[in-house]
Amino acid sequence: MEQYKKTLLIAEDNPELRTLLKRVLNADYLAIETKDGLEAWAVFNDGIIINGVLTDTEMPNMGGLELIAKIRDVNKDIPIICMSGEPDYKQQALNAGANEFLLKPFNLSVLIEKIKAYMD
């Protein structure tokens, strides 16, 4: 029997990083990439089962902190990992409901380890 991959929603406005994350994470997960929080929120509410969220903080249209708060309003349990180049966002992200905060640039192996800890 085929085992289905868990779905990971990625919200990242940097196209190069977004593509890299999808390529690396698709090995173990079905990675859905979105370019901002607004697009990620639409995908989250589109009826697709999302098992985890990886979001940047600063994005156009809707930032990651707002996305985290909206997701937490409807789902308290889904793992959310927030990433940012600004260390000042750490406490705000955790207060909004993120499970983890990663400071950019980060090692991809650290990211994968954190995702697996929450999703496997």
C-alpha positions in Angstrom: 0.0 0.0 0.0 1.4 3.4 -1.0 2.0 5.8 1.8 1.0 9.4 1.1 3.3 12.3 2.0 2.2 14.8 4.5 1.6 18.3 3.1 3.7 21.3 4.1 2.6 24.8 3.2 5.4 27.2 2.4 4.9 31.0 2.5 8.0 32.8 1.2 8.2 35.9 -1.0 11.8 35.3 -2.2 11.4 33.2 -5.3 14.9 31.6 -5.1 14.5 30.5 -1.5 10.9 29.4 -2.1 12.0 27.2 -5.0 15.0 25.8 -3.0 12.7 25.0 0.0 10.2 23.2 -2.2 12.9 21.2 -4.0 14.5 20.1 -0.8 11.3 19.4 1.2 9.5 17.6 -1.7 11.8 14.6 -0.9 9.8 13.9 2.2 6.7 16.0 2.0 4.2 17.4 -0.5 5.4 21.0 -0.4 3.0 23.6 -1.6 4.7 27.0 -2.3 3.0 30.4 -2.0 4.4 33.8 -2.5 2.9 35.6 0.5 0.6 35.2 3.5 -2.5 36.0 1.6 -1.9 33.3 -0.9 -1.0 30.8 1.8 -4.2 31.7 3.8 -6.2 31.0 0.6 -4.5 27.6 0.1 -5.0 26.8 3.8 -8.7 27.3 3.5 -9.1 25.6 0.1 -10.0 22.2 1.6 -6.5 20.7 1.2 -5.2 18.9 4.3 -2.2 20.8 5.5 0.0 19.1 8.0 2.5 21.9 8.7 3.4 25.5 7.8 6.7 27.1 7.1 6.4 30.9 6.8 8.6 34.0 6.4 7.7 37.0 8.5 8.0 39.9 6.0 6.0 39.4 2.8 3.7 41.6 0.7 -0.1 41.5 1.0 0.0 39.6 4.3 3.0 38.9 6.5 3.8 35.8 8.4 2.8 37.0 11.8 -0.7 37.7 10.6 -0.8 34.4 8.8 0.2 32.6 12.0 -2.5 34.4 14.0 -5.2 33.5 11.4 -4.1 29.9 11.4 -4.1 29.7 15.2 -7.6 31.1 15.3 -8.9 28.0 13.4 -6.2 25.4 14.2 -4.3 25.3 17.5 -2.4 22.1 16.7 -0.8 22.4 13.3 3.0 22.9 13.5 4.2 26.3 12.3 7.8 27.2 11.8 8.5 30.9 11.2 11.7 32.1 9.6 13.1 35.6 9.3 16.3 37.5 8.7 15.4 39.8 11.6 16.0 38.3 15.1 13.5 40.9 16.6 10.6 38.9 15.1 11.4 35.8 17.2 9.3 36.7 20.3 6.5 38.1 18.1 6.3 34.9 16.1 6.3 32.7 19.2 3.6 35.0 20.7 1.5 34.7 17.6 1.6 30.9 17.9 4.7 29.7 16.0 6.2 26.5 17.4 9.7 27.4 16.2 11.6 30.4 14.9 14.6 30.1 12.5 16.9 33.0 11.9 17.9 33.4 8.2 20.3 32.4 6.9 19.9 28.9 8.4 21.3 25.5 7.6 18.8 23.4 5.6 19.6 20.3 7.6 18.5 22.2 10.8 15.3 23.2 9.1 14.6 19.6 7.9 15.4 18.3 11.4 12.9 20.7 13.0 10.2 19.9 10.4 10.6 16.2 11.0 10.4 16.6 14.7 6.9 18.1 14.3 5.6 16.3 11.3 6.9 12.7 11.5 
